[in-house]
Every structure is written in structure tokens, then in C-alpha cells.
Amino acid sequence: MGIDDKIGRPFDGRYRIERRIGSGGMADVYLAWDETLGREVALKILADRYARDPGFVERFRREASAAAGLNHPNIVAVYDRGQAEGTYYIAMEYLEGPTLKQEIGRRAPMPQAEAVGYALDALRALEFAHRRGVVHRDVKPHNMVLTADGRLKVTDFGIARAQNTQQMTEVGSIVGTAQYLSPEQARGMEVGPASDIYSMGIVLYEMLSGELPFTGDGAVDIAMKQVSEPPPPLRSKNPLVSPALEQVVMRALAKDPGLRYGSAHQMCDELERVAHGGQVSSDTQQATQMLAAVGGGAAATQVLPAYASSRAGGGGRDQPPPARRSVLPWLLVAVLLLASAAVGYVVYQKLRGPGGPAVPSSVIGKTCSEARGELRVLGLNGVCHGVRSSAARIDQVISTNPPVGSHLAKGSRVLIAVGSGPGSVTLPDLTGQALGSAIATIQQLHLHYTQNPVNSPKQPQGDIVSTKPGPGQVPAGSTVTLNVSSGQVVVPDLTGDTCVQAQKALAKITLTGTCQPQSSPSVPSGQVIDSSPASGSLAPQNTAVAVSISSGPGQTVVPNVIDDTKTEAQGALETQGLVAKFLLAHPVIECQPPSPATYTDGTVAVQSPTGGQTVSQGTQVWMRLYKYLPTDPSCTSGGVP
């Protein structure tokens, strides 16, 4: 039975598959309902041809384990992973929003502030993963999902999958998508955090220009360009991009990993500085100057003058070097062109007028939800993120990007910096701890907490199932939701299963199944009829569930219904599991008037099978009724009997 055949039924005794929402070369993704925790999940199920490859399965399991440990606001959460029905699966957070690739196709080139905001979200996710030894290896906008509140989340950490875009592969592993491939990946070299930074540079380039820096006729052609060709200057594609932001992108796209940013955190800091109108660091200036020299063609190749060659050969007279032409006129021309462009842009902005709503100053000091509400009224999309602040400004808006007073087109994104206190604390993994112990840990960290009861087959009553946010760095003074086991589980629907299948499904969620036979004229022999407690109800962990298994139709004795009314006969037969059938078109004709001593009009005159016979439940019993009809030919032809 294929996975598509399981739609509408439980998978692995826990996930009820609702519909397919995506497909790839490696796996199919389904929307499913987690019956244990009562939430929607995206269920990624490994394709059959990979499920039979031990090497691929081992890598899938290893990478799934690494991804499951990444609990971050900008990373799609992995809830569960396992093996069922001959394949392997991962249960992930389900997001309805579009991918960044879809948003780029619809709106690129994007406003500079919006593109930087999305890039900051992605870089924070990558930095979190890199610190835990996980390299994504397939950073691209297809693997970035936009949430309803305007935030970006990165998915598929370390789990490369085939897309409609071209992919580069090597024996036994997938190394990335050609359009977003780092040079070292294209060469088959070791991949590290610097490779993700290069791919992130291409994503930012695409958001700001609406184009990919490298295209070609096939994956190999594109990969060769990634290795050998410099990217076209970003501002040649979009002159509205600031020179400082262009330098950030170009440094990220350096062919030499050593010239790129040392970490995603470093690139993140540089982007935030540039987004607020600052200049790039001296390291970035030096790196981009070196890149310009290497990628500038003639500037990168120095040729010995003719007189040097002559002297080296020892022949002829020494010739003086040719006079060098002054570059001053060209510099003056360049300065004049830049000045003209700047003046033209300023004049254009003045003529255009402010246009669009302005970011109001009233959001400063408000909470995140209050500020987003004010922006929403103006047609702007506010996205909050935490920044360090004094203890007095925790949960208060400190600044916005673009800054207050900036006029923006409706629908634009505004980054809202909300104070998270002097710093952050490390929240340990509390899963499996008793509630009292977990609360003590939370209080020692000076965090707040709320409790949320959840049904769990894994943790005993009162133990922690999970926390939100999960383990890792959390803002000081923030609130942690403790998902506490209620000690109960949802009884699954076992209809149609065999006794063994039902017992296995129950055992997975700590319940025990006891099978008992029950006759049934409608359920095939050997299949579950129902259970007690019934499916869908809550039961304490380790509850014994009585499972009724069909033994097929039972035997019963046909009651004698002669002289019963139609209603009485039907009730008596159905009580015994029999089916009442009446031949109303063929009554037993009576010429004499009815009397208590002979017959009653409309009562049963004949039945088949007759009363007292033993038959199977569900058997049909046919009956004819008395009918007083003196005008019938049988009564008048030969006279009244």
C-alpha cells in the first residue's frame, strides 16, 4: 500500500495524513494531524527507492537527528522522526506561507530594507546552526518560508533534496543546487559555514536584483561559472542598492572562502550597520578591493614593460620606459558622473514627494503587538526581533528600520527592535523532567513560565513533554511555556485492523489491547468492530482497551411470527439479527370476514423460514399477510367458500 493510499488513516499510529503538499526526488511531504499533541504537522516521508538504500537511510537519520536539535525562531522546527511501514519520516512544523523563492518571483527586486530583513532572519538561523556544528549545504530561497507575521524560517537543514532546479551531485551525496553552489562545493572540496555564507550572498543578490548572478545551459556550466567568473556588479542590475550594501554582497560572494565573512554573525552585524546608514568595516573594504583587483581582468595580470625584457636579454641599447599616461582626467570624469547621479537621485526623490505612509514615532516605547497594530493600520508590515537593552526597556520598542519618519510604500516591511534585556540565558533541555524540577530550573534562570497540559504517549503524567522556546539561548526575563504531560492519550481508530495490528498500534501509545470475539453480520471476520474506550476518546496511559473482533455472522433461532402484526413481526425478527421482508403484492386472500377465532386482517399468514429453524444472523425472512377481499375472483367464481 502506497503512502497516498493512507490518506485519511493513521500513519505510525499517531499521524493522520490529510493530503500531499509537496514532492521532491528524495521525499514526499504530507499535511498530517498529530493525534497525540493535537496539531498540524508537515510529514516528510522518504521515497521508496531511497528507503531501500542503507547508506542513504543512515545519512537521512543522521541528518534528521542534527536538524531536530535546532530549536530557533528562524528555523522550521523538527518535532519527531521515526520509521514506519517500510520507510522513514520526519514530522516538522507546518507553515502555510509562501517560500522566499515565490516571493522573489512575485516582487523582486525587493526594497533594500525588506531584503536585508529577510537576510538577517536567515543569517541568524545559519549562525545558530553553525555554532552547533550543522552546515546547511543547500541554502536557497526555496528552503526559506515566510510566516504570517512576516518572519522568515529556514528549513531542510542538511537534508538536500531534488527540486525542479538543477542539482550538482557526487557519489553517495547531494552537495547543493547549482545556481546557489559555492565554488568549493563545485570542486567537491570540504564544505563548511563559509559555503552557506556564499549561498546566502546569492540569495541576497537575487532579492535585490531579481536575477541570479550566474546562469547557464546546464548544472555543469553554472558550476564552472561559480568557480571561475566574478559576479556582475549588483548595482549594474539595481542602481538603487547602496554602495555599502553592494560591498557586503560582493564580499559574501568571494571565490576564496578566506575573503568572505568569518561567520554568519559577522555578516549579520555588517548588514545591520549598513541598513542603519553606516559604512562597511575596514575588513570588508580591503576584501572588496582585493576582489576588484582579481576580477578586473587587466588589473589582475601584470606584464613586464618592453625595456625590461630587452635588458634581461642583454641585447641592444637600454630603452627608457614609456611615459605613463595620467589617470587624473579619468578620475575627474568618474567623480563628475557620480556627483551627477547623486544630484539626479536627490532631485528625483524631492519631485516624487514623500509618498506612502510614514513610520510613526508613537511606536517607540510600545510593546511589539501594539507597534505592529499601529503599523498595520497604516498598511505596513511590522516584524519584531529582540535586541539587547536595559532591564527597564524589556518588551519595549527601541527603534525601527527604516527609522521613524521614513515614508514607505504600503505593504512594506518594518523591522521593529524590541528590548530583550541585558542579554540572554541558556535554557537547558527540560524534556522528561518532573514539573517541580523544571519550574525550579526556570526560576533559577530568572525566567517566567506558563503551563500547558498536552496528551503524550511518551512522558508520564506531570513530566515535561517539550518547552517553547526549546533549549538554547533565550532572552533574559522571557516567558517559557512548559508543555506538561496530562498522563492521557487519544485512543486511535482501529476499525478494519486485525487483532495483532490493533495491539501494536495501542502499544505504541502505552495502551494495551485485549481482543474479544463478537458476531457481526456486516464486519468481515477477523477485523475490529469497535473498542472500549472508543476511538477518539481520552484514556489514561497504560489503560487496557477492549477490542471487539468480528467472528462473522452468528446463529439464531427464527421466531414464530404467525398472526403477529407487520410491526410486531419486524421487531421480533430484527431482535434476533434477522431481516424482515414482506410480499405485500401477494397477500393471503380471505373471503370470510375476520374474526378473533380465525384471523385478523393485516397479520402474518405465512413465513419462510418457519419459526423454530436455526439460521445465520442476517438471513431474510419472507412473509405474506392476511387480506379480507370478498370481491376477489377466487371468492366470487365458485361462490363464497
N, C-alpha and C positions, 0 to 999 in steps of 0.2 A: 504494500500500500504506500503510495507516494505521500509526501507531506501535504500537497494540495488536497488530497482525499481526507485529511484530518481536519479541514476547516470546519469549525463548529463543534469540535470534540476536544477533549483534554490531550495535551502533549506532556509527557513525563509526569502525569498525574497532578499537574499544577497549572499549566498554561493552556488556556482555551484559545486556540487560534481562530482569529476572526477573518482576516483577509491578507493577501500578499500585498506588500507596499514597495517592494524593490527587488531587483535581481542583479547578480554580478557573476563573474566567472568562477568565483570561489564559493559564494554562499548566496542564499535567498533570504530575504528579510520579510517577516510577517508581523502584522499588528496582532497582539495577543493580550488576553486579560489574565493577570496573575490572581488566581483564585485564593491564594494564601494571604497576600498582602492587600488585595482589593485595589489594583491599579493597572493602568495600561502599560505595556512594555513593547519594545521592538525586539523581536526574537530573530536572531541571525542563526540560520541553520546551515551547516556545512554541506556543500553539494556532494552527491553520492560518489562521484568519481574521485574526489579528494578524501572522502571518509574511508576509502579502502587503501589509501597510501599511508603506511605507518610513519614515514618521515614527515609528511605534510601534517598529519594529525598531531604528532608530537610538537611541531612548531606552533600549530594553531593553539594547542593547550598551553604551551609556554607563554606565548604572546598574550593570550586571553588572561592568564594569571597576572601578567605585568600590567595590563590595561585595567584589570579590576582593582588594582591598588592605587589608581589615580583618582583621587576624590578632590575635585577642584571646581569652582563655579563656572569656569570656561571649558570644562571637559565633559563630554557626554558620559554620564555615569554608567558603569557596568555593574548590574545588580547580582548576576548569577551566571554560572557556567556549568555545563554538565554533559552527560552522554545519555542518549535515549533513542530507542527504535533504530539502532544501527548507525547512528550518526552523532555529531557533536553540535552543541549550540551555545550561544551566549545571549543572555537576557539583558537588554540595555534600556536606558531612559528613552522614552518615546517623545519626539518633538515634531510638531506639525509644521513648523516654519520652513521657508524655502532654504536651499543651500546658497552659500555666497556666490557660487558659480551662476545660479539662476538670477540672483540679484545683479551681478555684473552684466549678464546678458541683457537685462531689462533696463539698467540705468547708467552703466558706465559711459564716459568717465564720471566717477563719483566726486562730490565735493571733497576737498582736501581734508577737512575736519572729520568727515564721516569715514573716509578711507583709513585715516590714522586711527580713529576709534576702533574700527574692526581689527586693524593690525595689532593694536595694543592688547585687545582681548586674546587674540591668537598667540601672541608672544608670551603673555602671562601663562597661558596653558602650556606652551612648549618649555618655558623656564621651569615650571613645576615638574614636568615630566623628566627633563634633563637632570634635575637635581636628584631624581630617583633612579637614574641610570636607564631611562627609557627614551630611545630615539624614535621619532615617528616614522621617518624614511619615505613617507608618501604625502608630504604637506602639499595641499592643493585646495582650491576653493570648493571643489566637490565634497571634501571631507570637513567642511565648516557649515554649521547650521545656525540660522538666525532664529532667536526665540521671539515670543510675542512681545516681550518688553524691550526689544532692540538689542539684546546681548548676543554675542557670538559664542558658539561652543564648538570645540574641535572633537572629531570622532575618529574611529579607526586607528587608534594608536598601535603601531607595529603590526597591524593586520592589513597588509596591502591586498587589494582585490581588483579584479579586472573591471574596467569601465569601457565606455564607448571610445574613450581617448586611447591613444597609442601607449603601450607599456613596454618598458625595457625589462628583460628577464635574464637571469643567468641560471645555470644548472641548479635546480633544487630550491631556488628562492626568487622572489619578486623584489626588485630593487627600486621601483618607482615608476612614475609616469613621465614620458619623455619631455613634455612641454615644461615640466617643473623639476627636472632632474638636475642635481648638482654635478659639476664636472667630475668629481671623484667617484660618484655613483656610476657615471657613464663609463669611466675607466675600469670599473669593477674593483675599486680600492675600498679600504675600510671606511665605514660610514659613521659619523659622529654628530654632535649637536650642530657643528658648522654647516653640515649638509641641510639640516632643517632651516637654518637661517638663510641660506641661499634660496631655497624654495620659497621661503616667506618673502624674500625680496621680489621674486617673480610675481607672487600673488599681489603684493602692494603695487608693483609696476602695472599689472593688469587692471587693478581697481582704478588707478589714477589716469590711465591712458585708454582703457577699453581694448587694448591689444596685448598679445603676448610678445615678449622681446624676441623669441626665436620660434620660427615656424619652418616647415619643410614638407617634402613629399612623403616622408615616412619617419618612423621612430629613429632609425639609424641616422638619417640626415639631420634630424633635430638634435640628437645627442651629440653629433660631431660639432654642430654649431655651439652647443653648450660648452664644449671643451675648448674650442679654438677661437670663436668670434666674440668681440665685445658687444654688449647690448646697445641698440640705438639710444642716444641720449633721451631721457624721459621727457625733457622739456621740448624736444622736437616733436613729440606726439601731443603734448598738452602744455602750452606756454603758461597757463595759469598756475602750474605747480611751482612752488617757491624753489629758488636755487638750493637752499639748505636742505629741503626735503629730497630733492633730486640727489644730493650728495649722500644722504642716508641710504637711499635705494641702491645707488651705484656701488657703495661700499659693501652692502649685503650681497651684491652680485659679482663680487671679485672672484676670479677663477682660482686664485690661491686662497685656501681656507685661512691661512695666517693673516691675510689682509682684511678678512671680514671681522665682524664684531666678535669679541671673545665669548659672549654669551647672549642668550635671548634677553636677559635682564639689561645688559648694556645697551642693546639696540632699543629696548623699550624706553629706557631713560633718555636716549638721544631723541627718539620720536616725540616724547612728551615735551622736551625742551624746545624742539623745533616748532611743535604745534602751538606753543605759547609765544612764538615770535623770536626765540633765541637762536643763536648760531650753533653750528656743529662744533664738536670738540676738535682740538688740535690733532688728535689721532685720526679722526675722520678726514680732516683737511689733508693730512700727509698721505693717507691711504688713497684718496681720490686723485691727488696729484700724481702718485705713482701709477695708478690705473690709467690716467690720461696719457702718461708718457708711454706706457706699454701698449696701449690700444691706439696710439696716434699714428701708426704707420711709419712715416719718415722719421718722426722724432724718436722712435724706438730703435732705429738702425743707424749707427754712426759709420760714415765712410771716410777713410783716410784721404786727405787732400792730395792732389797730383804731385805737389812738390815733395811731400814726404816719401811717396813711392819712388820718386826719382833719386832722392838722396839715399834711400835704402839700397837702391840697386847700384850705386856708385858710378853711374854713367851720366855724362852731360853736366851742364852748369847747374848750380843750385838756383832754383827759381823761387822768388818770394811768394808767399801765399797770396791767393787772390783776395782783393779787398772785400770785406764783409758788408753786405747791404744793411742799412739801418732798419730796425723794426719799428722805430718810433712812429712813422706815418701810419702803419697798420694799427698800432696801439691806439692812436688818436681816433682812427676811424671806428674801431671797436667800442671805445668809450662813448663816442657820439651816438652810435647805434643803440647802445644800452640806455643811454640817457633819454633818447627819443622814445624808446619803447616804454620806459618808466613813466615819462610825462604823458604819453598816449594812454597808458593804463589808468593813471590818476584821473585824467580828463574823462575817460570813459566811465569810471566809477561815479564822478561828480554828475555827469549828464544823466546817468541811469537813475540816480537818486537812491535813497536807502533801500526802498523796495522790501516787501516782506515784513513779517513781524520781527520785533527786536527781543532779544533775551532780556527779561525784566530783572532789575536789581532786587526786586522783592523776594526772589528765591533764596538769596543768601540768608543763612540762619534758619531756614525751614528744614523740615525732615525730607527725606528722599521722596516719599509718596506725595507730600504737599507740593514740592517743587515740580514733580512730574505732572501733577494735576494742573498747575498753572501753565506749564508749557503745552499741555495737551489742549487746553482751551485756545491757545494761540496757534494751534496746528503744528506744533513742534514735538519731536520725539525725544524725551529725556531718558538717558541711560545712566544709572548711578554706579559709582565704583568707589571703594574705600581708599582713603589716603591717611597718612599719619597726621595726628592733630593733638592738641592739648586735651586733657580729660574733660574740660568744660565744654568742648565742641564735639563730643562724641554724638553721632547721629545727626549732626547739623551740616547743611550745605556750606562749604567753604569757598568754592569757586566753580566756574563753568568754563567749558571750552566748546565753541567760541565764547569769549568773555561777555559779561553782561553789556547790553547796549548794542551788540552786533545784530545787524539785520540779516535774516536768513530766509530762504525760500521755504514755503510751507512743506512740511514733511521732512525737513532736515533733522539731523541727529545732533543733540546737545549732550556732551559728556558732563555729568554732574559729579563733582568731587565731594564726597561725604566723609566727615571726620570719623575715623575708627579708633581714635585714642592714641596714646603714645607709641603703640607698637602692636605686636601680635604675640600670641602664646601658642604652644604646641599642644593640640588636643590628641591624647592617645586613643588607640583603638579600644573602645569600651564594650565591644561585642562579646556577649557571653557573661558579662559581669552582673552581679546582683544589683538591683536598683539602688539600694542604700550605698553600696560601694561606689557606683558610678556618680551618684549625687555628691558624695564626699570629694571625689576627684574634681568634679566641676567646680565646687565651691573653693577648693584649694587654688584653682587657677583664676579665681575671681571672675568666673563666668556665670551667666544666668542660665536657667533651664526651664523647659516645659516638658510635660509627659504626654505621650500619645500611645494609647493601647493599640496593638496590632495582633492579628492572628498569625501564629507562627508554628510550623511543624518542627522547627529546629531547636528553639530555645525554650527551656522550662518557664512556667509562669513566674513573672516578676524579674526575669533576666532581660538584658538589653539585646534587642534584635539588630538595631543599627542606630546611627545618630545622623542628624542633619544640622550643620555640615558634618562630613565624615572626618576621620583622623587627618591631622596635618596642621598647618598654620591657620589660625582663625584670629580675627580682630579681638584685641583685649576688651573685655566688658561685653562681648556679644552674647546672644542667646543661643543655646544648643537645644534642639529638640531630641528628647530621648524616646525612641520607639521601643516600648516595653511589651514583652510577650504577655498576651492575655491568658495564655495557657489553653487556648482553644484553637481548633482548626475547622475548616469548612469541609463537610462530608462531600466527596466527589460524586458525580453522576456515574453510576456503574452499569446502567442499563445496556444490555447487549453483551456484556463481558461474561467470560466463563468464571467459575469459582476461583481458579488459580489467578486469573488476571485481576479479579476484584481484590483478592487478598494482597497481591503485590502492590496494587495502587493504594490500598489503605495503609500498608506497612510503610510506604514512603513518607507518609504524613503522621506517623506514630500511632495509627489506629490498627486494631486487629479485626479480622473478618471471620465470622463463623457462618458457614453455609448450611442452609436447611432446605430440603425439597418442598416444593409446593406445586400442586397441579395447576395447569393453566391451559385453557383451550386456544389462547392467542399467542403466547410467547413460546418460541421453539424450545425444545428440550435442551437443558444444559446451559441456558442463558439466564442472566439476572433479571428477575421481575421487578424487585424494588429492594429497599434496605430500611433498616430502623436503627438509628435515626435516619430520616430521609435525606436524599441528596440536597445540597444547598443549605442545610441547617448547620448550626454550630454545635460542636461536640468537644468536650474536654480532651486533652491529649491522653493517649493510651486507652480511649474508650473502646469497648467491644461492640462491633457493629454486626447486627444480624442481617445476613444477606439471603434473600429468598431466591432459590434456583428452580427454574421450571422443570418439572418432571413430565411435562406433556399433559394431554387431556386425561382427567380422572374418570373412574367408572361410577355410575349411579343407577338407581332403580327408577324406572318410569312410573310416575304416579298415575292412578286411575282417575281420569277427569270426566268420565261419562256422567251426563246430567249436570255438570258444572256450567256456569255461565262462561261466556267468552273471556271475561276479565278474570274470573276465578281460575280458569284453566291456564291462562297465560301466566299468572302469578305462581301457580303451583309448579309449572314446568321450569320456569326461569330460576326458581329457588333451587332446583336440582341441577342447574347448569345446562338445561336443555333449551332448544329454540322452538317456540310455538309457531305453527303455520296453519292457516285456516283456508279451506276450499270454499270460499263464500259463494262462488258461482255454481256450486253443485251441492245444494242443501239436501237433507233427507226430507222428502215431501210427506206431510201428514194431511189426510183428508178429514179426520175426525178432530173436533175442537180439542185444544189442550186441556188436560186436567191433571191434578196432582198425582193421580193414580197411574197415569200413562206417560205423559211427557210434558215438558214446559217449552214453549216456543222460544227459539234462540239459544237453547242449551246444547251441549255436545252430545251428538248421537253416535258418532263413530270416531275412534282414534287409532293411529298406527305410528309407532309400535304400541301394542296394547299395554295396559297397566300391569306392573309386576315384572316386566322384562328388564334385564341388566344391559345397559348400553354405555358408550363413551359420552362424557360431557361434551356439549356442543352438537349432539345429534338433533336433527329436526324431527318433531312430532307433528304429523299431519292430522287435521280434524275436520269433520263435517258437522254442521249444526242442524237441529230440527227447524222446520219451517211449516207453519199451518197455511195451506194453499188449496182450498176446496175447488177452486176454478181450474186447477191444473188438469190437463187432459187425462192423466192417469187416474184422476178421481172421477171424471165425468164420462169417460168412454165405456166403462163397464159398470157404471153405477157406483154409488157410494159403498166402499167395502164394509 
